[in-house]
Amino acid sequence: MTSITLPGIGNYQLNEPQNFQRPTAPLQSRVLYAAAHVVTDEKDSGAPVINWDVTIAFREHLWSWGLGVAEAMDTAQRGMGLDWKYTQELISRSLAAAKVSGGNIVCGAGTDQLTLPYEQYQLEDVIHAYEEQVAFVESHGGRAVLMASRALAAVAENADDYMRVYDRILNQAQRPVVIHWLGEMFDPALQGYWGGDNFADAAETCLTIIQEHADKIDGIKMSLLDAQKEIELRRRLPQNVKMYTGDDFNYPQLIEGDDAGYSHALLGIFDAIAPAASAAIQALDKNNIQSYRDILEPTVPLSRHIFETPTWFYKTGIVFLAWLNGHQKYFYMVGELETKRSQEHLIKLFQLADQAGLLGDPELAVTRMNEYLTNQAQ
């Protein structure tokens, strides 16, 4: 068995990885999207240096497991190092690759080209920013995820302002979109989104928008890390509108569902656990509920650890695991986010990934973990 000496732990014996199998046909029971990260080979010196070939290869890895790709989302460091200029290239390259592979894809459209202090903007500026990004995605043949807007959160005065903005954008959309409700635990600038000080008020505004534009909406992604709130909203959605869970803490139960329905998924953690997510839905396709649970439940401690507070640094753990698994040569990130989690955090991540059977090549993972520890000691 492969082993490693870990600081504060001593000798640690790795488990054998799970023998997950790629699907031989499209997944049927649920629609899954993995919010995918970007890859850089260089320590950040002020401007992103994206390795486009490896970045696209990782998307092909996700498609090979039957998952869709949610492109240019916060996992790709939107608003945390990746600006609109680079995002446009990311979207266009990924959409082109999806056409070749036949992979499912949606792309984040927001307002992050608004770079001045937000108080200098008006609602019309937010609308025009959304229009530009949605038009870019659709002009390249893609479908948009309407990302929550920091600028809108800053300039909107009430729920009516949110309805005005979303009405304008949804009326113009050429293809069904996914609405994204991102909680302040992921981005503190989004506190009070939808113009409500509490969940009930915010939910009413969001549901009103969805009900009035149900023909333009594929679904809503909820990232509040609160299973009950997601279930409450899910039960009130129009029949043709999907709930995509963005809950990286409670996804197994939400995807499994109950007698009143279930959630599909658009998750950052699926970047890291794509083989397990695919195998679980393959089991669900065969109505093997126990196998579904047995596969996904061991991944939850890993996900909860990766997404622990401060939650917005979860991207560091996602990229660290991709590096351990050989999907990229270097543990570097745009904006030097590789420095945002402690050594102790990443050691624990290594153990939890191993315990979930998600270190596909234990010897490679040990080599890279030792490399990381050596660099930390210098």
C-alpha positions in Angstrom: 0.0 0.0 0.0 1.1 3.6 -0.7 2.0 5.7 2.3 3.1 9.2 3.2 4.4 11.0 6.3 2.1 13.9 7.0 3.0 16.7 9.4 1.1 16.4 12.7 -0.2 13.0 11.7 2.8 10.7 11.0 2.6 7.7 8.7 -0.6 7.7 6.7 -1.6 4.7 4.6 -3.6 5.5 1.5 -6.7 3.5 0.4 -7.2 2.0 -3.0 -9.1 4.4 -5.3 -12.7 3.6 -6.2 -13.0 1.9 -9.6 -15.6 4.3 -11.1 -16.6 3.5 -14.7 -17.4 6.1 -17.3 -21.0 6.0 -18.7 -21.6 4.2 -21.9 -24.8 6.3 -22.6 -26.0 9.8 -21.5 -27.0 10.1 -17.9 -30.8 10.0 -17.6 -32.1 10.6 -14.1 -30.7 14.1 -13.4 -29.0 16.9 -15.3 -25.5 17.6 -13.8 -23.2 20.5 -14.4 -19.8 20.9 -12.9 -18.6 24.5 -12.5 -15.1 24.1 -13.9 -11.9 25.9 -12.9 -9.2 27.4 -15.1 -5.6 26.3 -15.2 -2.5 28.4 -15.0 1.1 27.2 -15.2 2.7 30.3 -13.7 2.8 32.1 -10.4 0.5 35.1 -10.9 2.5 38.3 -11.6 -0.5 40.6 -12.0 -2.2 39.3 -15.1 -3.7 35.8 -15.7 -1.7 33.4 -17.8 -4.2 30.7 -18.7 -3.0 27.4 -20.1 -5.9 27.1 -22.6 -5.0 23.6 -23.8 -5.1 22.1 -20.3 -8.1 24.2 -19.3 -10.1 22.8 -22.2 -8.7 19.3 -21.6 -10.2 19.4 -18.1 -13.6 20.2 -19.6 -13.2 17.2 -21.9 -12.5 15.1 -18.8 -15.9 16.3 -17.3 -17.8 15.6 -20.5 -16.2 12.1 -20.6 -18.0 11.3 -17.3 -21.4 12.5 -18.7 -21.4 15.8 -16.8 -22.2 19.1 -18.4 -19.8 22.1 -17.9 -20.9 25.3 -16.2 -18.4 27.6 -17.8 -17.1 30.9 -16.5 -18.8 30.6 -13.1 -17.3 31.6 -9.8 -15.3 28.4 -9.7 -13.4 29.8 -12.7 -12.5 32.8 -10.5 -15.0 35.3 -11.9 -14.6 38.4 -9.8 -11.5 36.9 -8.2 -8.8 37.3 -10.8 -10.6 36.4 -14.1 -12.0 39.6 -15.7 -14.4 39.9 -18.6 -11.7 40.1 -21.2 -10.3 36.7 -20.3 -13.8 35.3 -19.6 -14.8 36.0 -23.2 -11.9 33.9 -24.5 -12.7 31.2 -22.0 -16.4 31.1 -23.1 -15.6 31.1 -26.8 -13.0 28.3 -26.5 -15.2 26.1 -24.3 -18.2 26.5 -26.6 -16.1 25.6 -29.6 -14.8 22.5 -27.7 -18.4 21.5 -26.7 -19.5 21.6 -30.3 -16.7 19.1 -31.2 -17.3 16.8 -28.3 -21.0 17.1 -28.1 -20.7 18.1 -24.4 -23.5 19.9 -22.6 -22.5 23.4 -21.5 -23.9 26.6 -20.0 -22.0 29.8 -19.5 -22.0 32.5 -16.8 -23.2 35.9 -17.9 -22.9 38.7 -15.4 -21.9 42.4 -15.0 -18.2 42.1 -14.0 -17.1 44.5 -16.8 -18.4 47.2 -14.5 -15.2 48.0 -12.7 -15.8 51.5 -11.3 -17.0 51.9 -7.7 -20.6 50.7 -7.9 -22.1 53.8 -6.5 -21.2 55.5 -9.8 -23.5 53.2 -11.8 -27.3 53.3 -12.5 -29.7 50.4 -13.1 -29.4 51.0 -16.8 -25.7 50.4 -16.6 -26.3 47.0 -14.9 -28.9 46.2 -17.6 -26.5 47.0 -20.4 -23.7 45.0 -18.8 -26.0 41.9 -18.6 -27.2 42.5 -22.2 -23.6 42.6 -23.4 -22.6 39.3 -21.7 -25.8 37.4 -22.6 -25.5 38.5 -26.2 -21.8 37.3 -26.3 -22.7 33.9 -24.9 -25.7 33.5 -27.3 -23.8 34.8 -30.3 -21.4 31.9 -29.9 -24.2 29.4 -29.7 -24.3 29.1 -25.9 -26.9 29.3 -23.1 -26.5 31.8 -20.3 -26.5 31.4 -16.6 -27.6 34.8 -15.2 -25.0 35.2 -12.5 -25.9 37.2 -9.4 -24.5 40.8 -9.9 -22.5 42.6 -7.3 -23.3 45.9 -9.1 -27.0 45.2 -9.0 -26.8 44.4 -5.3 -25.1 47.7 -4.7 -27.4 50.0 -6.8 -30.8 48.3 -6.4 -33.0 50.0 -3.8 -35.8 47.5 -3.6 -37.3 44.4 -5.1 -38.9 46.4 -8.0 -35.4 47.2 -9.2 -34.4 43.6 -9.4 -37.6 42.8 -11.3 -37.0 45.6 -13.7 -33.5 44.3 -14.5 -34.4 40.7 -14.8 -37.5 41.5 -16.9 -35.4 43.4 -19.4 -32.8 40.6 -19.7 -35.3 37.7 -19.8 -37.5 39.4 -22.4 -34.4 39.6 -24.7 -33.0 36.1 -24.1 -32.9 34.0 -27.2 -32.4 30.7 -25.4 -33.6 29.5 -21.9 -31.4 30.7 -19.2 -30.4 29.5 -15.7 -30.9 32.0 -12.9 -28.3 32.0 -10.2 -29.1 32.8 -6.5 -25.7 33.0 -4.8 -25.7 33.5 -1.1 -23.5 35.9 0.8 -21.4 33.0 2.2 -20.0 32.7 -1.3 -19.8 36.5 -1.9 -20.5 38.9 0.9 -21.2 41.7 -1.6 -24.4 39.8 -2.5 -26.1 40.2 0.9 -29.8 41.2 0.5 -30.0 40.0 -3.1 -33.5 40.2 -4.6 -34.1 43.2 -2.4 -35.3 41.3 0.6 -33.8 41.4 4.1 -35.0 37.8 4.7 -35.3 34.6 2.8 -39.1 34.7 2.5 -39.2 38.2 0.9 -36.3 37.4 -1.4 -37.9 34.2 -2.5 -41.2 35.9 -3.4 -39.3 38.3 -5.7 -37.3 35.5 -7.3 -40.4 33.4 -7.8 -42.4 36.3 -9.3 -39.6 36.8 -11.9 -39.5 33.0 -12.6 -43.3 32.7 -12.9 -43.6 35.7 -15.2 -40.8 34.4 -17.5 -41.1 30.6 -17.1 -40.9 30.1 -20.9 -37.4 31.8 -20.9 -36.0 29.9 -17.9 -34.5 26.4 -17.9 -33.9 26.5 -14.1 -32.6 28.2 -11.1 -29.3 27.3 -9.3 -29.6 27.9 -5.6 -26.3 28.3 -3.6 -27.5 29.1 -0.1 -26.1 26.0 1.7 -29.5 25.5 3.3 -31.4 22.3 2.1 -34.8 23.3 3.6 -34.8 26.7 1.8 -34.0 25.0 -1.5 -36.7 22.4 -1.0 -39.3 25.1 -0.2 -38.5 27.0 -3.3 -38.3 23.9 -5.4 -41.8 22.9 -4.5 -43.1 26.3 -5.8 -41.4 26.3 -9.2 -43.4 26.2 -12.4 -43.5 22.6 -13.7 -41.0 23.2 -16.6 -38.4 25.1 -14.5 -35.7 22.9 -12.9 -34.1 23.4 -9.6 -30.3 23.0 -9.9 -28.8 22.6 -6.4 -25.8 24.6 -5.7 -25.6 23.3 -2.2 -22.1 21.8 -1.8 -23.1 20.6 1.8 -26.3 18.7 1.2 -26.3 17.6 -2.5 -26.9 13.9 -2.1 -30.2 14.3 -0.4 -31.3 17.1 -2.6 -30.5 15.3 -5.8 -32.1 12.1 -4.6 -35.2 14.1 -3.7 -38.5 13.1 -2.0 -42.0 12.3 -3.0 -42.6 15.9 -4.1 -39.6 16.2 -6.4 -35.8 16.4 -6.7 -33.0 18.8 -7.6 -30.7 18.6 -10.6 -27.2 20.0 -9.9 -24.8 22.7 -10.8 -22.0 22.4 -8.4 -18.4 23.5 -7.8 -17.6 20.3 -6.0 -18.4 18.3 -9.1 -15.2 19.7 -10.6 -13.4 17.6 -8.0 -15.6 14.6 -7.7 -16.9 14.1 -11.3 -16.2 10.3 -11.4 -18.2 9.8 -8.2 -21.0 12.1 -9.3 -21.3 10.2 -12.6 -21.2 6.8 -11.0 -23.9 7.9 -8.5 -26.3 9.0 -11.3 -25.5 5.8 -13.3 -26.8 3.9 -10.2 -29.8 6.2 -9.9 -30.6 5.5 -13.6 -30.8 1.8 -12.6 -33.0 2.7 -9.6 -30.3 1.5 -7.3 -30.8 4.1 -4.5 -28.5 2.4 -2.0 -25.6 2.3 -4.4 -26.3 6.0 -5.2 -26.0 6.8 -1.5 -23.0 4.6 -0.9 -21.1 6.5 -3.7 -22.0 10.1 -2.9 -22.2 10.1 0.9 -18.4 9.6 1.4 -17.8 12.7 -0.7 -19.7 15.0 1.6 -17.0 15.3 4.3 -14.6 16.3 1.6 -17.0 18.8 0.1 -17.9 20.4 3.5 -14.2 20.7 4.2 -13.4 22.3 0.8 -16.3 24.8 1.3 -15.6 25.6 4.9 -15.5 29.3 5.8 -14.3 31.5 4.3 -16.3 29.7 1.7 -15.2 31.9 -1.3 -11.7 30.3 -1.0 -13.1 26.8 -1.9 -11.5 27.3 -5.3 -8.1 26.6 -3.7 -9.1 23.1 -2.7 -10.7 22.4 -6.0 -7.5 23.2 -7.9 -5.3 21.4 -5.3 -7.3 18.2 -5.9 -7.1 18.6 -9.6 -3.3 18.9 -9.3 -3.1 15.9 -7.0 -5.0 13.9 -9.6 -2.7 14.9 -12.5 -5.1 17.1 -14.4 -2.5 19.9 -14.4 1.3 20.2 -13.8 1.3 23.0 -11.3 -0.5 24.1 -8.2 -0.8 27.7 -9.2 -4.0 29.9 -9.4 -5.0 33.2 -10.9 -4.6 35.9 -8.2 -2.3 33.6 -6.2 -5.4 31.9 -4.6 -3.2 28.8 -4.0 -2.0 30.6 -0.9 -5.5 31.1 0.6 -5.8 27.8 2.5 -3.4 26.6 5.2 -1.2 23.6 5.0 -3.3 22.0 7.7 -6.4 22.5 5.5 -4.8 20.9 2.5 -3.4 18.0 4.4 -7.0 17.3 5.7 -8.3 17.6 2.1 -5.7 15.0 1.0 -6.9 12.6 3.6 -10.6 13.1 2.9 -10.1 12.7 -0.9 -8.3 9.5 -0.2 -11.1 8.2 2.1 -13.6 8.9 -0.6 -11.6 7.0 -3.1 -11.0 10.1 -5.2 -7.2 10.0 -5.6 -7.1 8.1 -8.8 -3.4 7.5 -8.8 -2.2 7.3 -5.2 1.5 7.2 -6.0 1.2 10.4 -8.1 -0.9 12.0 -5.3 1.8 11.2 -2.7 4.5 12.5 -5.0 2.7 15.8 -5.4 1.7 16.0 -1.7 5.4 15.6 -0.8 6.3 18.3 -3.3 3.8 20.7 -1.8 5.1 19.9 1.8 8.7 20.5 0.7 7.8 23.8 -0.9 6.0 24.8 2.3 9.0 24.0 4.4 11.3 26.2 2.4 
